[in-house]
């Protein structure tokens, strides 16, 4: 039943809006597929270890951040 409503509303949209809606659906699908693979819906820490090549300590990085401001 919900699919019928969606199809009807989709058919009434202009072509550009249909493209936008399909892009949004692709975004939502990929977002929830990633969450399924991770097994949770919490934060992902895929950025973890991104600064491992730096020789600075956390205090050194804080000082640099203050200088940049």
C-alpha positions as CSV (number, residue, x, y, z in Angstrom):
1,X,0.0,0.0,0.0
2,X,2.8,2.5,0.9
3,X,4.6,1.6,-2.3
4,X,1.5,2.5,-4.3
5,X,1.3,5.9,-2.7
6,X,5.0,6.5,-3.3
7,X,4.7,5.5,-6.9
8,X,1.8,7.8,-7.5
9,X,3.5,10.8,-5.9
10,X,6.7,10.0,-7.8
11,X,4.9,10.0,-11.1
12,X,3.4,13.4,-10.4
13,X,6.9,15.0,-9.9
14,X,8.7,16.9,-12.6
15,X,11.7,15.2,-14.1
16,X,14.3,17.2,-12.1
17,X,12.6,16.4,-8.8
18,X,12.5,12.7,-9.7
19,X,16.3,12.8,-10.3
20,X,16.8,14.6,-6.9
21,X,14.6,12.1,-5.1
22,X,16.5,9.1,-6.6
23,X,19.8,10.7,-5.6
24,X,18.4,11.1,-2.0
25,X,17.2,7.5,-2.0
26,X,20.7,6.3,-3.1
27,X,22.2,8.4,-0.2
28,X,19.8,6.9,2.3
29,X,20.4,3.4,1.1
30,X,24.1,3.7,1.3
31,X,23.9,5.3,4.7
32,X,21.8,2.4,6.2
33,X,23.8,-0.2,4.4
34,X,27.0,1.1,6.1
35,X,25.2,1.0,9.5
36,X,24.2,-2.6,8.8
37,X,27.7,-3.6,8.0
38,X,29.1,-2.0,11.1
39,X,26.5,-3.7,13.3
40,X,25.5,-0.5,15.1
41,X,24.0,2.9,14.6
42,X,26.6,4.8,16.7
43,X,29.5,6.9,15.7
44,X,31.9,5.5,13.2
45,X,35.6,6.0,14.1
46,X,36.9,5.6,10.5
47,X,39.1,8.6,11.1
48,X,40.9,6.9,14.0
49,X,44.6,6.8,13.5
50,X,44.6,9.5,10.9
51,X,47.3,11.5,12.7
52,X,49.5,8.6,13.5
53,X,52.2,9.8,11.1
54,X,52.7,13.1,13.1
55,X,55.5,13.2,15.6
56,X,53.7,15.7,17.9
57,X,52.0,14.8,21.2
58,X,48.4,15.8,21.9
59,X,49.8,18.8,23.9
60,X,52.0,19.8,21.0
61,X,49.0,19.7,18.6
62,X,47.0,21.9,21.0
63,X,49.7,24.5,21.0
64,X,49.8,24.4,17.2
65,X,46.0,24.8,17.0
66,X,46.2,27.8,19.3
67,X,48.9,29.4,17.1
68,X,46.7,28.8,14.0
69,X,43.8,30.7,15.6
